[in-house]
Amino acid sequence: MTKNKLKLGIFGFGCVGTGLYKVLEEAGSVEANIKKICIKHADKPRPIDKKYFTTDKDELLKDPEINVIVELIDDADAAFEIVSEAMKNGKSVVSANKKMIAERLPELLDLEKKYQVSFLYEASVCASIPIIRNLEEYYDNDLLTSVSGIFNGSTNFILTKMIDENISYPIVLKEAQEKGFAETDPTLDVEGIDPKYKLCIILFHAFGLITRPEDIFNFGISRINDFDLRFAQQRNFAIKLIAKCNKNGNEITGFCAPTFIEKEDPLAHVKYEYNGVVLESAFSENQLMIGKGAGDKPTGSAVLSDISALTYDYKYENKKYSHVDKNLKLVNHGEYKVYVRYSDEFPAFDDFISIEEKYISPNGNYFIGRISLDKLANSSWIKNKDINVIFSC
């Protein structure tokens, strides 16, 4: 098979962009060269020759020599404009923008089909873990029943430090930001929004289901305090921000929330900035994939993998989407056991199907009960910052 020689136009040269540059230089085996990099601030110091940089997007999008656009910016709306224009100009695209993909997937699929180009985005989900390619190739005919795991390296780093090293949330968050694992505004990570976007992408490649991010329940880790950590330690639990989807017949449930897991659970051993993905299927049963989920080189390596695949004209086949059951749908009526920590009187015990345990003390109160996901997602009390919810095993 003849390999294509690629000329790359890159948008963005932050953490992932610099990581891509490093791994592309070190790998040396990929038939791809960077021709131009579009950035916002021309005067910012860069580690490579300034001849590569421009602030004019058309120098990349309208250059006939550039046949692959690599989109690595934060702004989802601007990213969509870049990606759609690139495909209209006959250029294949590699992207790491999970928000754009989760929110605009139908449009992106239409553009890819109409202009007969490739659109790859392995780096948008779990950085160094090749989960999309595995779902597309290895699990193309297997009957998947569940995909779950730690999809966010920033929050896993924070939770590991809080639990294993007994460091408070604000201090650990600052360290995560200094190491480049968390953004200056960490909301997308710590409130479970980032892994929710990734779960939307997983749902598409695992089951062929296109979902809207706003239809998936998410809850973050920013309310976890010392009381919750002591509870976990007393019960021999770890706490992980888990994204999960389950298929039962033509119904799929999905959510992202902090979860107590047994210390013997394989995911309990996935620590710091690492991600872990568990796949359950009818034929191959359980599979666990672990890899770094944050940092410049791990994410850059996923981008490089897509670029390498494009040298052979690789495309996602999207078989599951092509043959998806039209009755397949996302539902929120699953029943879950949750731990609820509160300060004063809890206002809505009636929301719960049952209460299994209750504890009241001068230092804090909690109860453990069963509740439907839709009732939890639509409750008003969950917005109270003095109330924390952790899913229980």
Disulfide bonds with the S-S distance in Angstrom:
none
